[in-house]
Amino acid sequence: MVNEMLWRFWEFLQTGGGIMWPLLAVSVWMWWLILGKLAFFYRQRRALLPWTSCRDNLLRHQPVGAVWQKTLLQTALKWHIQPRQHYTAALNKTARKLERNVGAGVQTILVLAGVAPLLGLFGTVEGMVDTFTVLAHAGSGGASPMAGSISEALLSTQAGLLVSVPGLVLGAFLQRRAEGTRRRIRHLALQLSREQAALFHTKHKGPGDQEGGQHGLR
């Protein structure tokens, strides 16, 4: 069964002409990026915690929410005793870097999805040129070679669309996910900036506390 599918796939590539190999490379690259981003957003969504829980977990050296939550809180912890303008600047710089990282690869997916039908169109033109060449040399007697050229033209168009459509749909989905995560990053950075003074001055009861003494990073 598997061998038969692989053989049919090989025949499909052979029939579609030379442009099928660049299309295959674009498809593999695009799907590698798509699966990587889907896994990334799935893990981040599952790891999300309220920011106060993230802060408390950070102070207790426990797992801290999503990667971007942990990174922002670590920046806040490092800079919270500095002057406000330096603290805010550090948070904003970290937030901008995180926003870029979140969207990394999504634009590439959309570009690859846009390139695929153009490659398919190039294969179509190539196939039609071959068709007219056959007609010019063999006339109506070259039906078999002409049919092969027409098949090449149609299959390359089909392959370009098969690569492009899922890429555009999933690329748009990932773009929305990335934008939603960017909004959360900006919101948390703003919240941490506003609460600099009291951020790590929270009360935690420890085994040596008589009355729940104050433990925080000052």
N, C-alpha and C positions, 0 to 999 in steps of 0.2 A: 504493500500500500504506500509506504513512504517512498520507496524507490520509484514507483509509478508517478507520484506527485512531483518528485524531484526531476524526473525525466520530462514531464509536461512543462515544468517551469523552465527547464533548459531549452526546450523547443520554442517556448514563448519568447525567451530572450533571443534565440537565434533568428526567429522569424521577424522580430521587431527591428532588426538591423543593429548597426554599431552604436546608435544613440541609446540603446537600452542599458548599456554598461554605465555611462554617466548617470542615467536615471536610477539605476540600482544603487550606485554610490550615494546619491542624494537621499534616496529612501532610507538606506541603512543609517546614515548620519542623522537624518531628521528623527527617526524613531528612537535612536539611542538618546538623543536630547529629550524627546517627549517622555520616555519612560523614566529617565533620570529626574526630570522636573516633577512628574506625577508622584514619584516616590518621595521626593523632597517635601512637597506640600502636604502629602499624607502624613509623614512623620511629624512635621511642624504642627499640623492641626491637632494631632493626637497628644502632643506634648504641651499644648497651651494650658497655662494656669493663670488665675488672677494674679496681678502684679504684686499684691501684698504677700501672697503665698510664695511667689518667687523670691521676694526679698527675704522672708523668714527662712526659706530653704537655703538661700545663699549664706546667711549668717550661721546656719547649722551645718553647713557643708554637705547638704543633701542635693539631689537632682533638681535643677532649676528650669522648669518649663521648656519653651522652645529655645532654639539656639540664639535667636535675635533678642529674646527676653534676657537670657543669661548675659549676653554681650553688653547690652545697655546697662544692666544692673551692675556688672563688674566695672564698667566705666564710671557709673555713679558712685560706687564704693571707693574707687581710686581717687576721685576728684571732689568728693563732697565736702572736704574740709578746706578746699581752696576758695578764693574769692568767687562770687557768684558769676561774674562774666567769664572767668576761666572754666568754671564748672559747666555752664551752659554751652560754651563753645565746644568743649570736649564731647558733650552729649550730642550736639548737632552734627559734629564731624563723624562720630560713630554711627549716628542714624543715617546719614547720607551714604556712608559706605555700605551699611546693611541693605539699604534700599537698592543700591546698584547690584549687590550680590543676589538679592531675591529675584530680580528681573533678568539675571544673566542667562543667556541661552534662549529665552522666549522670542526675542526679536529674530534670532538666527533661525528658529523653527519657522516663523512666518516668511522669512526671506526664502528659505529652501522650498517651502510650499508654493511660493510664487514663481520660483525658478522652474519647478518641475513641468508645468504645462508649456512653458516656453521651449524647454528641451523636447517635449513631445511634439510641439509644432515644428521645430527644426527637423525632427525625424519625418514628419508628414511631408514637408517640402522636399526633403531628400528622396523620399519614396516616390513622390509625384514626378520629380525630375527623372528618376530612373524609369518610370513608366513611359514618359514621353521619349526618352532615349531608345527604349525598346521599340516603341511605335515607329520611330524614325528609321531604325535599322531593319526591323523585321516586318513592319506593317501589321496587318491583321493576323498574319501567321504566327506571330509571337505571343499567343494568348497565355501560355503557361508562364513565361518570364514576366509578362505584364501583370498577371495575377499575383505573383510573388511580390512585385514592387508595390502594388496596391495594398496587399496585406501588411507589408512593412509600414506603409504610411498610416494605415488605420490603427495598427497595434501600438505604434509609438504614441499616437494621440491618446489612445485608451490608457496606456501605462502612465502617461503624464498626468491625466486626470485622477487615476487611482492613487497616485502618490500625493497629489495636491489637495484633494478635497478633505481627507482625514486630517492632514497637516494644518489646513486653515481652520477647521472646526476646533481641533484640540489646541491649536495655538491661541485662538481667541479665548478659549476656556482658561488656559494657563495665564494669559494676560490679565484676565479678571481676578484670578487667584493672586497674582503678583501685586496687582493694585490694591486689593484688600489687605494684603500683608503689609504693604507700604503704609497704608493708613494706620494700621495698628502700631507700626514702628514709630510713626510721627506722634501718635497719641500718647504712647508710653514715654517717649522722650520729653514731650511737653509736660506730662504729669510728674515725671522725675525732676524736671527743672523747677517746677512750682514748689515742690515739697523738699527742697534741698535741706533745709534746717532740721526737719524732724525725721528725715528719711531713715537713718540708721540709729536713731535714738529711741528705740522701742524697748518695752519691758518684756523680759523673758524670765520665767522662773527656772532657777537652776538648783542642783542638789545642795549647794552651799548657801542658798539664800534663806534668810530668816523670814523675810516678808516679800519675797519676789523682787529682790533688788534689781537695779537697772543694769542690764547688760546690753551693750551696743558698741558699735564701732564709732569712736569719736575722733 
